[in-house]
Every structure is written in structure tokens, then in C-alpha cells.
């Protein structure tokens, strides 16, 4: 059971090891819309989606949808 806790911590640390993902977390901590990230960082939508997915899989990000907007 202890290995599960360690694996979870490793996953979180790996997710936060990328400077872009640190920036994403900082911006989204203020509950900004995802579209703000495209304007803030010079990355393609597909690249941004991959980073967001890594953060979500590590339980660092939680998203919610309000009509067409994703927060």
C-alpha cells in the first residue's frame, strides 16, 4: 500500500517537472479559462492539451465546464 502513495507522489512530481506546466498551474489556480493559456504561452493547441492532460492525470488539475467554457 505504501508503494501506491509513492507512485502517486512520483506522478505529481513528474507532472510538475516541466516549466510550462508550472505556468499553467499558476494561471489556472486563479480559475482562468483554458483559452487564456493559448494567449499567454506560445504553444500550439495540441501541445497545450497534452500538458493539461498530464496535469489532470496527476490529479493536479480539475476541470469544470460551464456551457461552452472549460475552467
C-alpha positions in Angstrom: 0.0 0.0 0.0 2.9 2.4 0.7 4.0 1.9 -2.9 0.8 3.3 -4.2 1.4 6.5 -2.2 4.9 6.8 -3.5 3.8 6.2 -7.1 1.2 9.0 -6.7 3.9 11.4 -5.4 6.2 10.5 -8.3 3.4 11.1 -10.8 2.8 14.5 -9.3 6.4 15.5 -9.3 6.9 14.4 -12.9 3.9 16.4 -13.9 5.3 19.5 -12.3 8.8 19.0 -13.7 8.0 21.0 -16.8 8.2 24.8 -16.7 5.2 25.2 -19.0 3.0 23.0 -16.7 4.1 25.1 -13.7 3.0 28.2 -15.5 -0.3 26.5 -16.4 -1.0 25.6 -12.8 -0.2 29.2 -11.6 -2.6 30.7 -14.1 -5.4 28.1 -13.7 -5.1 28.5 -9.9 -7.0 31.8 -10.4 -9.7 29.8 -12.2 -8.9 31.4 -15.6 -10.4 29.9 -18.7 -8.3 27.5 -20.7 -8.3 29.8 -23.7 -6.3 32.3 -21.7 -3.4 29.8 -21.8 -3.3 29.9 -25.6 -2.8 33.7 -25.4 -0.3 33.5 -22.5 2.0 30.8 -23.8 3.4 30.5 -27.3 2.3 26.8 -27.9 0.0 25.0 -30.2 -3.4 23.9 -29.0 -2.4 20.2 -29.3 0.8 20.7 -27.2 -1.2 22.6 -24.6 -3.8 19.9 -24.5 -1.1 17.3 -23.8 0.3 19.3 -20.9 -3.2 19.8 -19.5 -3.9 16.1 -19.7 -0.7 15.2 -17.9 -1.7 17.6 -15.1 -5.2 16.2 -15.0 -4.0 12.6 -14.8 -1.7 13.5 -11.9 -4.8 15.0 -10.1 -3.2 18.4 -10.1 -5.9 19.9 -12.3 -9.6 19.6 -12.1 -11.7 20.9 -14.9 -15.3 22.0 -14.9 -17.5 23.0 -17.9 -19.9 25.9 -18.0 -21.8 25.8 -21.3 -19.0 26.0 -23.9 -16.3 27.3 -21.5 -13.8 25.0 -19.7 -12.4 26.2 -16.4 
